[in-house]
Amino acid sequence: MMIEPFAAAWHRWERANLHYMEVSEVWNRYNSSRPFDHELRHEGLGIYMLSIRETEMLAGFAVETGEWLYKLRATLDEPAESD
């Protein structure tokens, strides 16, 4: 029985793509909520102050991004381990 040498790597690549899709969904939900707010204030004498505020990033974004990167790293490690 012949086993494809990169079968496990391709499987990990597919799992990484699932995490990538989840990261995209989390980011799109966050971005659609208009997370940035700005204000331009006139301080007088031609001086203006631009303030930009950002709402807190969703915890799921960090978790999914970490898992995505972990799977990509595992994909690269698989061919090296099979030698």
N, C-alpha and C positions, 0 to 999 in steps of 0.2 A: 504494500500500500504506500503510495507516494503522498507525502504531506507537503503542501506548498510552504516554502520557507517563510513567506511573509504573511501567512494567513492570520496570525494573531495580531500583527501590526495593522493589517487592514481592518480587523475587527475593532481595535482600539481607535483607529482613525474615525470609523463610523460612530463610535460612542462619543468621541470628541466633537464631532459635528452636531450631535444631539445637544450637548452642553452649549455649543456655540449658538444654536437656535434659541435655547432658553435664555442665554445672556442677551440676545437680540430682543426677545420679548420683554424681558425685565427693563432693558434700557428704553425701549419704545414706550412702555407704560410710564416710566419716570419722565421721559422727555415730553410726552403728551400732556402731562399735568402742569406744564409751563413752570419748571422748577426755578427759573431765574426771574428776579424782579429788579428793576432799576429805577433810579430817581436822579434827576438833574436839578440841583438847587443853586440858585443865584445867591452868592454870599455878599454881593456888593462890590463896587469898584471894578467891575469887569471880571470878577472871580467866580467861577462855577465849580461846584463839587458834584462829581458823578459817583454814585454809590450803586454797587451791584451786589445783590444778595442771592444766595443759592439755598434752596431747601436741602434738607439732609438726604444723602444718597441712601437708597434702599439696601438693606442688609443682604437681600437675595442676590444683588448684583455682584458683590464681593465673593460670595460663596460660589455662585455659578462660574464666575470668571476663574476662580482658583481651581475648580474642578476641571474646567476646560483646559487650562494650561497644564494641569497634572496629566490629563489624558494625552495631550500632544507630546509631552515629555516621555511618557510611557511608550508612545508609538515610536519615537526615535530610539529608545533603548532596546526595543524588541529585536531588531535585526542584529544589533551588537551582541546580545546575549545568545543568539542562536548560532554564532560562529564556533 
